[in-house]
Amino acid sequence: MEVRAKKALGQHFLTDQKVARAIVDALSCPAPTGHLFPVLEVGPGMGVLTQYLLEREDIDLKLIEIDSESVEYLLTHFAGMQGRLMEGDFLTLKLEKLFPEQFAIIGNFPYNISSQIFFKVLDYKDQIPQVVGMVQKEVAERIAEKPGSKTYGILSVLLQAWYDIEYLFTVGSGCFAPPPKVESAVIRLTRNSRTDLGCDEALFKTVVKTAFGQRRKMMRNPLKPLARAKAERSGWSEEQLADFLAQEVFSLRPERLSVEDFVALTNLLA
C-alpha cells in the first residue's frame, strides 16, 4: 500500500533517508528528569521521520495526521501506533489537553499551512521549548532573517521575540515524491530565556502586523490609527499628534526594526 500525495493537503513525501535521520537528530530534548520527553510529530505521512523517532529512547512520541489514507498506512506498517496516532487537524487540536506540561514539535510541515503552524506554536510558547520542522526554503529564510532584509517580516519578529532560530540545512526537490517546484529547508526553534516582552503582548502583535501590512511605506502611514487612538486617550491636539508622528522611528520602514525596537515602539503607542 502506498499513500497518494494530495495537492490539497500540500503533501510532498520525503524519500531521502539520510535527510530524514538528520531531521530527527536535530531534535534535542531537555535533559531527562526521570521520564521521557513528550514529542508531537505533525503530519507523519508514510512515517519517514516516524521510523527514526520510534528508535529514540528519550522521547514519548505522539502523532497527528489529517489524511485518513496516511493514518491507515501508519497503523498497518508501524507497531504500537494505537494510542500514539491521532487522526485530525493540528491547527484545531487543543494541545493543552494532550500535553499538560512541556512538549516538543517535529515534522515535515505541509507548505500550505506552515505559517499557521508557527502562529499556533506561539500560542503555546511557554509549553514548547523546541520545534524542528521542514518548510519551504523561502519560509525558513524569512523566519530566520535578521532586520534590514526584504524577507524579514511578521513571522520573523514574532518568532524571534521568543525563540532562537537556526537555519540548519537546505533540502533539494529531488528528495521528495512528488518533487515540489521549490527547495525546502530545515529549521530549529529553541525557546529563549525571555519570560516577558516588557510591553503589552497583544498590542505588540498588533503593532508588528499593522506595520508590515504596508511594509513599503514609512510606518507613520499604517500606524497612524494606533497613534490617533493614543492621542484620543491622552487628550492631544492635532498638533501634538503630528509632533508625535514626527519622531524618527515613524519615518522608518518596518523591516529596519529589531524585536527590541518593536517593543520600544509598542510602549510608545501604549
C-alpha positions in Angstrom: 0.0 0.0 0.0 1.3 3.5 -0.9 -0.3 6.8 0.1 -1.2 9.1 -2.8 0.1 12.6 -2.3 -2.7 15.1 -2.2 -2.2 18.5 -3.5 -5.0 20.0 -1.4 -3.1 18.9 1.7 0.3 20.2 0.4 1.7 16.7 0.6 5.2 16.0 -0.7 6.6 12.9 0.9 10.3 12.9 1.9 12.1 9.9 0.5 15.7 10.6 1.3 16.6 8.5 4.4 19.7 10.5 5.3 17.7 13.7 5.3 15.0 12.1 7.5 17.6 10.9 10.0 19.3 14.3 10.1 15.9 16.0 10.9 15.2 13.6 13.7 18.8 14.0 15.0 18.3 17.8 15.1 15.7 17.4 17.8 17.4 17.9 21.2 15.0 17.4 24.0 15.7 18.8 27.5 17.7 16.6 29.8 15.5 13.7 31.2 14.1 14.1 34.7 13.1 10.5 35.2 10.6 10.3 32.4 10.5 10.5 28.6 10.1 13.9 27.0 6.8 14.3 25.1 7.2 14.9 21.3 4.4 15.5 18.8 5.1 14.7 15.1 2.8 16.8 12.9 1.8 15.2 9.5 3.8 12.0 9.6 2.6 10.9 6.2 4.1 7.5 5.5 6.4 7.6 8.5 9.8 8.6 7.1 10.5 10.6 10.3 8.4 8.3 12.5 10.7 5.3 11.9 13.7 7.1 13.4 11.7 8.9 16.1 10.5 5.5 17.4 14.1 4.4 17.8 14.8 7.3 20.2 14.8 6.2 23.9 14.5 9.7 25.3 11.1 10.7 23.9 7.4 9.8 24.3 6.1 10.1 20.7 2.6 11.1 19.7 1.5 11.8 16.1 -1.3 13.7 14.4 -2.3 13.2 10.8 -5.2 14.7 8.9 -5.1 12.3 5.9 -7.1 9.1 6.6 -5.1 7.2 4.0 -1.9 8.1 5.8 -3.4 7.1 9.1 -4.4 3.7 7.7 -0.8 3.3 6.3 0.8 4.1 9.6 -1.4 1.8 11.6 -0.6 -1.0 9.1 3.1 -0.5 8.9 4.2 0.6 12.4 3.7 -1.4 15.5 2.4 0.4 18.6 0.6 3.2 16.7 -2.6 2.7 18.7 -2.8 5.3 21.4 0.0 7.3 19.8 -1.6 8.3 16.5 -4.5 10.7 16.3 -6.5 11.5 13.1 -7.2 15.2 13.0 -6.2 18.7 12.2 -3.2 20.0 14.1 -4.5 23.6 13.7 -7.7 22.8 15.7 -6.1 20.5 18.2 -6.4 21.5 21.9 -2.8 21.0 22.7 -3.2 21.8 26.4 -5.5 18.7 26.8 -3.0 16.4 25.2 0.1 17.9 26.8 -0.5 19.3 30.3 3.2 20.2 30.6 6.1 20.8 28.1 6.4 19.1 24.7 8.4 19.5 21.5 7.2 19.5 17.9 8.7 17.9 14.8 7.5 17.4 11.3 7.8 17.9 7.6 5.2 20.6 7.6 2.8 21.0 4.7 3.8 24.1 2.7 0.2 25.4 2.7 -0.1 25.6 6.5 3.5 26.1 7.7 2.9 29.7 8.7 -0.3 28.8 10.6 1.7 26.0 12.4 4.2 28.6 13.7 1.5 31.0 14.8 0.0 28.2 16.8 3.4 27.4 18.3 3.5 31.0 19.5 0.1 30.4 21.3 1.8 27.6 23.3 5.3 29.2 23.5 5.6 28.5 27.3 4.9 24.8 26.7 7.0 24.3 23.6 10.8 24.5 24.2 11.8 23.3 20.7 10.4 22.9 17.2 12.2 21.2 14.4 10.5 21.5 11.0 11.0 21.3 7.3 9.3 24.0 5.4 9.6 25.8 2.1 13.0 27.3 1.8 11.8 30.9 1.5 9.6 30.5 4.6 12.7 29.2 6.5 14.8 32.1 5.3 12.0 34.6 6.3 11.7 33.2 9.8 15.5 33.2 10.4 16.2 36.5 8.7 17.6 39.5 10.6 16.4 43.1 10.4 17.2 45.0 7.2 16.2 42.3 4.7 13.2 42.5 2.4 12.2 39.0 3.5 12.2 40.0 7.2 8.6 40.2 8.3 5.8 39.4 10.7 6.8 35.8 11.5 10.5 36.9 11.8 9.7 39.4 14.6 7.1 37.4 16.4 9.1 34.1 16.5 12.4 35.8 17.2 10.9 37.5 20.2 10.5 34.1 21.9 12.8 31.7 20.1 16.4 31.4 18.9 16.1 30.4 15.2 18.6 28.2 13.4 18.5 27.6 9.6 20.0 24.0 9.6 20.2 22.9 6.0 18.6 23.0 2.6 16.8 20.1 1.0 16.5 19.8 -2.7 13.3 18.9 -4.5 14.7 15.6 -5.7 14.4 14.3 -2.1 10.6 14.1 -2.4 7.9 12.3 -4.1 6.3 14.0 -5.9 9.1 16.6 -6.2 7.9 20.1 -5.2 8.7 23.0 -7.5 10.7 24.8 -4.8 13.5 23.9 -2.4 12.9 23.1 1.2 14.8 23.8 4.4 15.0 22.5 7.9 14.9 25.0 10.8 15.1 24.6 14.6 13.4 26.9 17.0 14.7 26.8 20.6 12.8 28.8 23.3 14.9 31.7 24.6 15.1 32.9 28.2 12.6 35.7 27.7 9.7 35.5 30.1 8.2 38.9 29.5 8.4 41.3 26.5 8.4 44.4 28.6 5.3 45.7 26.8 1.7 44.8 26.2 2.0 41.5 24.3 -1.4 41.8 22.5 -0.5 45.4 21.4 3.0 44.2 20.3 1.4 41.7 17.9 -1.0 44.4 16.6 1.9 46.8 16.0 4.0 44.3 14.2 1.2 43.0 12.0 -0.1 46.6 11.3 3.4 47.9 10.5 4.1 45.1 8.0 0.7 45.5 6.4 2.1 48.3 4.4 5.8 47.3 4.5 6.9 49.5 1.6 5.7 52.6 3.4 7.1 54.6 6.3 5.5 53.4 9.5 3.7 56.6 10.2 1.2 55.6 7.5 0.0 52.2 8.7 0.5 53.1 12.4 -1.4 56.4 12.3 -4.7 54.9 13.5 -2.9 53.5 16.6 -1.2 56.8 17.2 -4.5 58.6 16.9 -6.1 56.2 19.4 -3.3 57.1 21.8 -3.9 60.8 21.1 -7.6 60.4 22.0 -6.8 58.6 25.2 -4.3 61.3 26.1 -6.4 64.3 25.0 -3.8 65.5 22.5 -4.5 68.2 19.9 -3.8 67.5 16.2 -0.6 69.4 16.6 0.5 67.2 19.4 -0.4 64.1 17.3 1.7 65.5 14.4 4.6 66.1 16.7 4.3 62.5 18.0 4.3 61.1 14.5 7.3 63.3 13.6 9.6 61.1 15.7 12.3 59.3 13.7 11.0 55.8 14.2 7.9 56.6 12.3 9.9 57.5 9.2 11.4 54.0 9.0 10.1 51.0 7.2 9.2 48.0 9.4 12.0 45.7 8.2 14.5 48.1 9.8 13.3 47.4 13.3 14.6 44.6 15.6 12.4 42.8 18.2 13.7 45.3 20.8 12.8 48.2 18.5 9.3 46.9 18.1 9.0 46.5 21.9 10.0 50.2 22.3 7.6 51.2 19.6 4.8 49.3 21.3 5.4 51.1 24.6 5.5 54.4 22.7 2.0 53.6 21.3 0.6 52.2 24.5 
